[in-house]
Each structure stands twice: as C-alpha cells, then as structure tokens.
Amino acid sequence: MADPIDVSKLVHDLRNPLNSISMTAELAKLQLLQGETAEAVAANLDAIVRICRSCSSRLDEFSAAAKAGRAGEATGPGSDSESEGEGR
C-alpha cells in the first residue's frame, strides 16, 4: 500500500503563506488609512498576489500527488512515485 499523502505537511505549507497574506493585507489597510502612496499599497497587494499564486501551485502539486496515489491504488503495489520529492 502506498504511503498516505502527508496532510499535516500540506496544512503547514499553506498556513504559513496564509499568515503572510493576512499580515500583508493588514499592512496595506494601515497604509491606506495613513495616506501612504498608491505605489506603497500596490507593492503589498502585489506581494499578496504572489503568495496566492504560490499557494495555488502547492495545491496543484497536492492534487497531482493525490491523483497519482489513486492511480497507484488502481494498479496495485509497485508504484515507485512515492518517496520522490522528500526533503523539500
């Protein structure tokens, strides 16, 4: 039987970027309230977009791994797709 996908690692890998998104959004909000330049606020919004794209990419990787796991179950043991990518 293939190793289960490490959900706790996924949660950890997504929680950190979500915290960054939250903090960056709060900073942008403060900048708006304090009359900062549009460029300063836009820089923080750009950072949020980058972090969201990174989260999306990680979710795509997780989805692909989950699909590969289901395909491995359908074909039986012997799939060596697991254990690759360790040490990230």
KAKATA-V423432 format. One record per residue. N is the residue number from 1. SS is DSSP state (H for helix, E for strand, L for the rest). PHI is phi as a letter, one per 20 degrees, with the letter a starting at -180 (* if undefined). D_CENTER is the distance of its C-alpha to the mean C-alpha in whole Angstrom. Layout:
N/SS/PHI/D_CENTER + N/SS/PHI/D_CENTER
This chain:
1/L/*/27 + 2/L/f/23 + 3/L/f/21 + 4/L/f/19 + 5/L/f/15 + 6/L/f/14 + 7/H/f/12 + 8/H/f/13 + 9/H/f/11 + 10/H/f/8 + 11/H/g/9 + 12/H/f/9 + 13/H/f/6 + 14/H/e/4 + 15/H/f/8 + 16/H/f/8 + 17/H/f/7 + 18/H/f/8 + 19/H/f/11 + 20/H/f/11 + 21/H/f/11 + 22/H/f/14 + 23/H/f/16 + 24/H/f/16 + 25/H/f/17 + 26/H/f/20 + 27/H/f/21 + 28/H/f/21 + 29/H/f/23 + 30/H/f/26 + 31/H/f/26 + 32/H/f/27 + 33/H/f/30 + 34/L/e/31 + 35/L/m/32 + 36/L/f/30 + 37/L/f/30 + 38/H/f/28 + 39/H/f/26 + 40/H/f/25 + 41/H/f/23 + 42/H/f/22 + 43/H/f/20 + 44/H/f/18 + 45/H/f/17 + 46/H/f/16 + 47/H/f/14 + 48/H/f/12 + 49/H/f/12 + 50/H/f/11 + 51/H/f/8 + 52/H/f/8 + 53/H/f/8 + 54/H/f/5 + 55/H/f/3 + 56/H/f/6 + 57/H/f/6 + 58/H/f/4 + 59/H/f/6 + 60/H/f/9 + 61/H/f/9 + 62/H/f/9 + 63/H/f/11 + 64/H/f/14 + 65/H/f/14 + 66/H/f/15 + 67/H/f/17 + 68/H/f/19 + 69/H/f/19 + 70/H/f/21 + 71/H/f/23 + 72/H/f/24 + 73/H/f/26 + 74/H/f/28 + 75/H/e/29 + 76/L/n/30 + 77/L/f/29 + 78/L/o/29 + 79/L/f/26 + 80/L/d/25 + 81/L/f/21 + 82/L/f/20 + 83/L/m/20 + 84/L/e/19 + 85/L/n/16 + 86/L/f/17 + 87/L/n/17 + 88/L/f/13
